[in-house]
Amino acid sequence: MNRVVCLTGGSSGIGLALAKALMRAGDCVYAVSRHPLTSETDPSGGCIEGLGADVTDEQSLRQVVETIVSRQGRIDVLVCNAGNGIAGAVEDTSDSETRYQFETNFFGVANTIRACLPVMRRQGAGRIVVTSSVAAIAPIPYQSLYSASKAALLLYIEALSLEVKPFGIQCSVCLPGDTKTGFTSARKYTAASQSEASAYRQVMARAVGVMEHDERNGMAPEAVAAAVLRNLDRRHMRMRVVPGLSYQLLCLAMKLLPTWLKLWVIGKIYG
């Protein structure tokens, strides 16, 4: 039986690559984004249907869920992939900019999950996949809010998995490393970080420059999508999926190294 998938952030990057991979696998993917995709079908029987919604708007998400259930009668898989990034030193980041970062990356995921959980709970089955980041394990200076939002997601989903297990619902977190997508060019900067008066302006620009170079030379979004698809096809999903051997080794090192050494290494990379 082909899966019915609700996927947020499906208009570009990892989300688009995953939507197409799921379609080719024969799944019916409802790709949710502020700028909906054009509908598409595949010889496998899979399809992509674009739906418009903003993950920060709970009411629009409920309408999306109602639309999917009215058409398909169920939601087998939820993929929360919508996200954004803002760079700047902590001192140069206002409360409103902090909330901007968390509004999509964390609360957007929470909104989407709350909208879908009643459906999955009634079904007695479902799978939830959330895109976090290696930055949740290896904190990135001058992108501290991004790292914090992705780290919050990691623990949020792990805790959620314990709550929904009795209802037959499985959860997983994908932690991609540097990936070549439009995320790099879409990155925002805090207002104060762009001021000549900022004490961090030059070193922040160098650190973000290193990150952007790595992103532009990073793995293809299709590689991340393939890793997620393999996990979805497992009988029991792995809780954490880290695409790419180099990033798997990085996450292992971050787990094993003492905190002072871990931070020293990261400081050398982005210093």
Phi, psi and omega per residue, in radians:
M1 nan 2.205 3.113
N2 -1.150 2.512 -3.102
R3 -1.465 2.593 2.997
V4 -1.759 2.106 -2.992
V5 -2.086 2.314 2.950
C6 -1.862 2.099 -3.035
L7 -2.255 2.131 3.098
T8 -1.658 2.704 -3.117
G9 1.167 0.682 -3.042
G10 -1.636 0.115 -3.028
S11 -1.495 -0.212 -3.115
S12 -2.833 3.000 3.010
G13 1.005 -2.403 -3.096
I14 -1.060 -0.714 -3.122
G15 -1.066 -0.775 3.128
L16 -1.163 -0.748 3.121
A17 -1.062 -0.711 -3.140
L18 -1.226 -0.701 3.107
A19 -1.015 -0.750 -3.135
K20 -1.220 -0.663 3.117
A21 -1.131 -0.725 3.110
L22 -1.160 -0.708 3.100
M23 -1.050 -0.802 -3.137
R24 -1.136 -0.420 3.086
A25 -1.420 -0.017 3.092
G26 1.702 0.148 -3.102
D27 -1.547 2.704 3.046
C28 -1.716 1.948 -3.012
V29 -1.873 2.135 3.002
Y30 -1.708 1.795 -3.067
A31 -1.558 1.988 -3.044
V32 -1.774 2.209 3.098
S33 -2.811 2.926 3.114
R34 -1.191 -0.468 3.094
H35 -2.099 1.577 -2.975
P36 -1.063 2.554 3.078
L37 -1.271 2.742 2.993
T38 -1.313 2.452 -3.137
S39 -1.051 2.569 -3.068
E40 -2.613 2.555 3.089
T41 -2.201 2.859 -3.103
D42 -2.342 2.610 3.115
P43 -0.988 -0.389 3.125
S44 -1.191 -0.235 -3.039
G45 1.757 -0.136 3.119
G46 -1.349 2.881 -3.136
C47 -2.713 2.829 2.984
I48 -2.138 2.235 3.045
E49 -2.070 2.167 3.135
G50 -1.492 2.307 3.078
L51 -2.223 2.431 -3.120
G52 -1.644 2.238 3.077
A53 -2.946 2.763 3.055
D54 -1.977 2.200 -3.059
V55 -1.153 -0.243 3.086
T56 -1.491 -0.037 -3.124
D57 -1.958 1.768 -3.070
E58 -1.064 -0.668 -3.101
Q59 -1.116 -0.724 3.138
S60 -1.163 -0.560 3.098
L61 -1.207 -0.695 3.094
R62 -1.077 -0.677 3.109
Q63 -1.130 -0.669 3.088
V64 -1.064 -0.829 -3.128
V65 -1.078 -0.751 3.113
E66 -1.071 -0.687 3.125
T67 -1.113 -0.812 -3.120
I68 -1.113 -0.806 -3.107
V69 -1.155 -0.640 3.122
S70 -1.145 -0.555 -3.124
R71 -1.505 -0.650 -2.985
Q72 -2.002 -0.365 -3.139
G73 1.460 -0.051 -3.091
R74 -2.891 2.917 2.939
I75 -2.338 1.977 -3.091
D76 -1.495 -0.644 -3.048
V77 -2.357 2.354 2.982
L78 -2.042 2.189 3.061
V79 -2.038 2.033 3.111
C80 -1.721 1.822 -3.042
N81 -2.137 -0.185 -3.105
A82 -1.103 2.362 3.133
G83 -2.937 2.921 3.076
N84 -2.596 3.093 -3.102
G85 -2.449 2.485 3.059
I86 -2.337 2.351 -3.080
A87 -1.980 2.620 3.126
G88 2.648 2.670 3.098
A89 -1.125 2.671 3.124
V90 -0.972 -0.757 -3.127
E91 -1.115 -0.454 -3.118
D92 -1.655 0.228 -3.089
T93 -1.998 2.148 -3.118
S94 -1.430 2.950 3.072
D95 -1.059 -0.726 -3.106
S96 -1.158 -0.630 3.104
E97 -1.237 -0.617 3.053
T98 -1.095 -0.790 3.130
R99 -1.143 -0.615 3.075
Y100 -0.997 -0.773 -3.109
Q101 -1.149 -0.778 -3.101
F102 -1.344 -0.446 -3.064
E103 -1.033 -0.772 3.127
T104 -1.516 -0.902 -2.991
N105 -1.155 -0.619 -3.122
F106 -1.907 -1.024 -3.071
F107 -1.172 -0.528 3.060
G108 -1.071 -0.700 3.086
V109 -1.165 -0.806 -3.139
A110 -1.043 -0.737 3.108
N111 -1.039 -0.796 -3.071
T112 -1.165 -0.752 -3.140
I113 -1.121 -0.763 3.132
R114 -1.068 -0.594 3.138
A115 -1.218 -0.582 -3.056
C116 -1.627 -0.428 -3.033
L117 -1.032 -0.738 3.135
P118 -1.009 -0.630 3.119
V119 -1.156 -0.857 -3.123
M120 -1.135 -0.643 -3.135
R121 -1.144 -0.719 3.106
R122 -1.151 -0.602 3.123
Q123 -1.223 -0.481 -3.025
G124 1.342 0.356 -3.131
A125 -2.908 2.722 3.085
G126 2.836 2.789 3.118
R127 -2.313 2.345 -3.131
I128 -2.113 2.169 3.116
V129 -2.130 2.257 -3.126
V130 -2.128 2.353 3.083
T131 -1.516 1.960 3.026
S132 -1.793 -2.306 -3.125
S133 -2.960 2.686 2.986
V134 -1.018 -0.406 3.094
A135 -1.090 -0.301 3.051
A136 -1.246 -0.391 -3.125
I137 -1.789 -0.682 -3.124
A138 -2.026 1.658 -3.037
P139 -1.090 2.420 -3.057
I140 -1.857 2.098 3.102
P141 -1.120 2.514 -3.125
Y142 1.227 0.059 2.911
Q143 -2.342 0.724 -3.057
S144 -1.113 -0.642 -3.127
L145 -1.211 -0.645 3.061
Y146 -1.101 -0.843 3.123
S147 -1.026 -0.773 -3.107
A148 -1.122 -0.719 -3.133
S149 -1.147 -0.654 3.140
K150 -1.302 -0.583 3.067
A151 -1.186 -0.683 3.095
A152 -1.058 -0.706 3.107
L153 -1.050 -0.734 -3.075
L154 -1.011 -0.889 -3.120
L155 -1.268 -0.588 3.109
Y156 -1.037 -0.800 -3.095
I157 -1.286 -0.633 3.107
E158 -1.128 -0.700 3.074
A159 -1.178 -0.725 3.118
L160 -1.018 -0.682 -3.099
S161 -1.009 -0.597 3.122
L162 -1.235 -0.613 -3.111
E163 -1.264 -0.649 -3.006
V164 -1.716 -0.104 3.128
K165 -0.967 -0.719 3.130
P166 -1.067 -0.303 -3.134
F167 -1.718 0.185 3.108
G168 1.351 0.319 -3.110
I169 -1.771 2.265 3.104
Q170 -1.849 2.599 3.133
C171 -2.223 2.650 3.109
S172 -2.652 2.646 3.098
V173 -2.137 2.253 3.042
C174 -1.728 2.303 -3.119
L175 -2.082 1.458 3.113
P176 -1.273 2.660 2.956
G177 -1.632 -2.614 -3.136
D178 -1.064 2.176 -3.085
T179 -2.291 2.413 -3.072
K180 -1.439 1.658 -3.137
T181 -2.482 -3.136 3.084
G182 -1.279 -0.054 3.130
F183 -1.014 -0.622 -3.099
T184 -1.075 -0.886 -3.104
S185 -1.258 -0.360 -3.123
A186 -1.524 -0.128 -3.105
R187 -1.016 2.362 3.085
K188 -1.747 2.856 3.094
Y189 -2.170 2.538 3.081
T190 -1.153 2.618 -3.077
A191 -1.048 -0.799 -3.087
A192 -1.174 -0.466 -3.120
S193 -1.203 -0.327 -3.133
Q194 -1.618 -0.048 -3.117
S195 -1.446 2.497 3.065
E196 -1.081 -0.375 -3.112
A197 -1.378 -0.189 -3.108
S198 -1.197 2.258 3.106
A199 -1.253 -0.228 -3.047
Y200 -1.896 -0.021 -2.907
R201 -0.970 -0.863 -3.054
Q202 -1.225 -0.811 -3.110
V203 -1.209 -0.574 3.068
M204 -1.116 -0.760 3.137
A205 -1.080 -0.689 3.114
R206 -1.155 -0.771 -3.111
A207 -1.105 -0.799 3.137
V208 -1.180 -0.568 3.079
G209 -1.080 -0.701 3.077
V210 -1.085 -0.805 3.134
M211 -1.059 -0.781 -3.093
E212 -1.188 -0.613 3.054
H213 -1.077 -0.787 -3.136
D214 -1.136 -0.651 3.127
E215 -1.159 -0.762 -3.111
R216 -1.168 -0.382 3.108
N217 -1.902 0.337 -3.067
G218 -1.461 -3.012 -3.133
M219 -1.219 2.758 3.106
A220 -1.292 2.543 3.107
P221 -1.035 -0.458 3.113
E222 -1.125 -0.523 3.117
A223 -1.207 -0.674 3.081
V224 -1.157 -0.776 3.133
A225 -1.038 -0.706 -3.137
A226 -1.110 -0.683 3.134
A227 -1.148 -0.713 3.113
V228 -1.149 -0.740 -3.120
L229 -1.114 -0.719 3.098
R230 -1.062 -0.683 3.141
N231 -1.201 -0.710 3.110
L232 -1.097 -0.524 -3.120
D233 -1.385 -0.179 3.100
R234 -1.289 2.622 3.081
R235 -1.105 -0.750 3.075
H236 -2.127 1.967 -3.091
M237 -1.142 2.571 2.960
R238 -1.284 2.492 -3.136
M239 -1.169 -0.775 3.142
R240 -2.052 2.286 3.071
V241 -2.132 2.125 3.104
V242 -2.030 1.833 -3.135
P243 -1.203 2.338 3.060
G244 1.641 2.247 -3.097
L245 -1.064 -0.709 -3.088
S246 -1.085 -0.654 3.139
Y247 -1.364 -0.494 3.020
Q248 -1.120 -0.721 3.097
L249 -1.177 -0.663 3.103
L250 -1.063 -0.816 -3.140
C251 -1.113 -0.631 3.082
L252 -1.131 -0.747 3.123
A253 -1.109 -0.710 3.130
M254 -1.110 -0.507 3.119
K255 -1.345 -0.620 -3.011
L256 -1.577 -0.549 -3.074
L257 -1.256 2.546 2.995
P258 -1.115 2.677 -3.038
T259 -0.986 -0.733 -3.091
W260 -1.098 -0.667 -3.126
L261 -1.281 -0.685 3.095
K262 -1.018 -0.839 -3.127
L263 -1.191 -0.577 3.095
W264 -1.108 -0.792 3.135
V265 -1.076 -0.848 -3.134
I266 -1.069 -0.702 3.111
G267 -1.072 -0.682 3.121
K268 -1.153 -0.653 -3.127
I269 -1.162 -0.759 -3.021
Y270 -1.879 0.080 -3.093
G271 -1.310 nan nan
